[in-house]
Amino acid sequence: MTRAATSTEPIPLLDLQAQYDTLRDEIRPVIDRVCDSQWFIGGPEVTGCEEEIAAYSDCKFGIGMSSGTDALLCGMMALCIGPGDEVIVPSFTFFATAGCVSRLGATPVFADVDPVTYNLTAKTIEPHITDKTRLIIPVHLFGQCADMEPIMALAAKHGLTVMEDAAQTIGATYKGKKAGSIGHLGTFSFFPSKNLGCFGDGGMIVTNDETLAKTCTKMRNHGAEPKYYHALIGGNFRLDALQAAIIRIKLPYLDGWSKARGENACRYAGLLEKTPLGLPHIADHNVSIFNQYVVRCPGRDQLRAYLAEQGISTEVYYPVPLHLQECFAYRNGKVGDLPHCEQAAAEVLALPVYPELTEQQQARVAGAIADFYDHAWNG
Ligand SMILES: *Cc1c(COP(=O)(O)O)cnc(C)c1O
């Protein structure tokens, strides 16, 4: 099935149907294989998936998880993060990064981000380190890694652990190192809209630390070892065999998809050059997988509404920085505390960048943006 990009056809933010059309014939028999085996929890698909994702990420161990959120939660449980502990997280990120900290009774400490990469830096982290700090969670936002070397040096200086939230960044590199392999542990999400998405929820922890890997493996199964003997309190954080099988089918395509996203990003850079948009900047030492193509826009909400009228879908990741969320009011965050996070929340807009996006579709997106600033915008 091919779809002609006529000038009126809607352009989605992400077209998972287009991806599935190319994989259907490979995926259906694998689903049958898992169903015929009736082995849904653990088993060869899960271990195979763990080994393949670990190898892909240059890590020794992969521990399948029920979601990216549970990977963060389980990782922190394995590190015994709890009441009295402080965990430094960016304020400009998906909720899960900080929600998991609070769920364990620990304190999320919100730090500002670099205005160019939207990521934590050693400089934005350092002022928040106290004698209660235990963990730093750099989030590699939109597909590009945080500047990890200075962060790891800062963590070493203070004896802190670093867990990379690489939910949006599987396969990205920083100075040639794979996302997830740089900190003490890293977490991935296989939520359908991530670059490597399964058909439901799924995630993984990767690490080179054997002790930590063993603890995470126990934690995801209620802390049991052997069965029904619990030295630890864990949960049900397991990746299921159907999802693992689907991830294994998709993994060999991931680099190609990420490359196509990178090419689309390059094309946008040319197409959008003369507009007032602030375009993404990828640091020289990084290769981004462009999970999102995020621009800064004067009159962002007006532009978004204008594009929606032309059938072009966009999204705001994320409209409210976490230090200003109602549920974190007990942390006493105020407007003005973290100016780069607040400004990003007010200006950012994600444009369609998915691998199957055609040149004509991109030209239409860019054309509509130019029209908006030439004719419609009254800012
Ligand atoms: C998607 C995402 C998560 C959560 O992953 P789920 O699989 O949806 O639970 C965590 N952190 C970041 C930065 C994400 O983008």
The ligand as a Gaussian input file, in Angstrom:
#p B3LYP/6-31G(d) Opt

LIG

0 1
 C        8.763000       7.910000      26.963000
 C        9.638000       8.372000      28.064000
 C        9.672000       7.737000      29.309000
 C        8.693000       6.683000      29.720000
 O        8.636000       5.581000      28.913000
 P        7.288000       4.683000      28.920000
 O        7.724000       3.472000      28.171000
 O        6.234000       5.471000      28.220000
 O        6.944000       4.382000      30.320000
 C       10.578000       8.179000      30.257000
 N       11.405000       9.208000      30.005000
 C       11.384000       9.860000      28.825000
 C       12.332000      10.980000      28.608000
 C       10.498000       9.485000      27.826000
 O       10.478000      10.145000      26.667000

